[in-house]
């Protein structure tokens, strides 16, 4: 199932966006030990299912030399390397081209950029354009992630970037109620257009190693407000991480039977109020699996697994 994981190298960022899911800002100090990160990445060489590894933050370009080391290592393990940035560093086309050329030589396969209305107070659109244009000129895959709310849609960001977006893969995400957004936004700003009934988890291809080493089962912003950690990278390698993800009963049921399985339990046995509409399935994940609610499901989950799912034996159930 899993073919990718992302390392959140640190929490520090040049921006303090109102929607940041990990509440990054310039004063943040949390950071992973580079040597342990290298060991963890190196262990992926034994996992053929893992095809690519991403580096993110915070803002990873704040530790540019470490990023180059990690991308080289990822390439040497036989995996593709990707990188997320806000492009603060790309003050000219030449600067963007030179750095991307260097990173591509190290083994970078693709670069993603985060830019939208909420990044614009901190990042000039020209910087993002510089990266997109340089990436296109050197035939480096580039993607643009835009987060939207009811008041601020994607057109603002796309228009400000002009022709630079022509060859970029644009991904548009509705803002989720997590991190800074949960503090700063009125509830009416969230675009809740998805019916809760029938929701399935669509994030089961990649997991995250966060800035404090916590391993989370996906890369969705909402996962940071859950208690879905399967351990810490200090105690696991990639092989054991994948094994724990595979044998986790919550994740198995979620991705096999969808959220309707948990909605039924929440409404009929736990008296948890389930909204009719959500931003995405990820909002249900944050509701059901936060610290307060997750253990309420325990007895129902274990009984169902033992009774109905021969894939699991009771002794093999792996809790968070």
Residue, then its C-alpha position, 0 to 999 in steps of 0.5 A: x500500500x505505502x510507496x512513499x514517505x515524507x521527512x519533516x526535517x524541522x518546524x522552522x519557517x520563514x513564514x507564519x501562515x494563518x493556516x499552517x497545520x504544524x504552526x511553523x514560524x521563524x522562531x520554531x526550534x524543533x528539528x530532527x537529528x540529521x544522522x538519525x534521518x540518514x539512518x532511517x532513509x538508508x533503511x528504506x533500501x530493503x523496501x522495494x515498495x517504497x519508490x520515493x521519499x520527500x523532504x519538507x518542513x517548516x521550510x527545508x531550504x533553511x538547511x540547504x546543505x542538509x537537504x543536498x545531503x539527504x537528496x543524494x542519499x535518497x538517490x543512492x538508495x534507489x528512490x526518487x527524491x522530492x522537496x517542498x518549499x515556499x520559494x522564499x529563497x528564489x529572489x531571481x530566476x538565476x538564483x532559482x535556476x542555479x539551486x535547482x540545477x544543483x539539487x537535480x545533480x544531487x538527485x532531485x526528481x520533483x519540487x513542490x511549492x506551497x503558495x496561495x492567499x495565505x502565503x502571500x503576506x510572506x512570499x512574493x509571487x515572483x519568487x514562486x514564478x522563478x522556481x516554476x519557470x526554472x524547473x520547466x526550463x530544466x525539465x524538472x517536475x514541479x507542482x503547486x499546492x494551493x489551499x483555499x477557503x470560502x473567502x479566498x479561492x485559487x484564482x487569486x494565486x494562479x492569476x498572480x503567477x501568470x504564465x509560470x503555472x502553464x506547465x505546473x501540476x496544480x493541486x487545490x486543497x480546501x483548508x482543514x480545521x487544524x493548526x493555525x487555521x483552527x485558531x484563526x478562521x471562523x467556522x464558516x470559512x471551511x468549504x464543507x461540501x462533501x457528505x460524511x456518508x460514503x467517505x473513504x480514506x484516500x491518503x494511504x500511499x504515503x506516511x510522515x515522519x514529523x519534526x519530533x520523530x513521530x510517525x503518522x500514517x499519512x500526509x494530510x494536515x488533519x492527521x496532526x490533530x489525531x492520536x494516530x501515531x504508530x511510533x517514533x523513528x528513533x525506535x523504528x526503521x522503514x521495514x518495521x514502520x511499514x509492518x506496524x502500519x499494515x497491522x494497525x486495526x484502525x487503519x485496516x478497517x478505515x481503508x477497507x470499509x471506509x468511514x461509514x464503519x466508524x460513523x455507525x459506531x460513533x452515532x449509535x454506540x458512542x454518542x459522538x455527533x457526526x456532521x452531515x457535511x465535511x471539508x473532506x474525509x480527513x475532517x472525520x479522521x480528526x473527529x474520530x481519532x483525536x486524543x479524546x475520542x480514539x479510545x472510545x472505539x477500542x472495544x468495538x474495534x477489537x471485537x470486530x477484528x477477532x470475529x470477522x477478519x481472519x487477517x488479524x490474530x488477537x495477539x497481532x493487533x498493534x495499537x497506537 
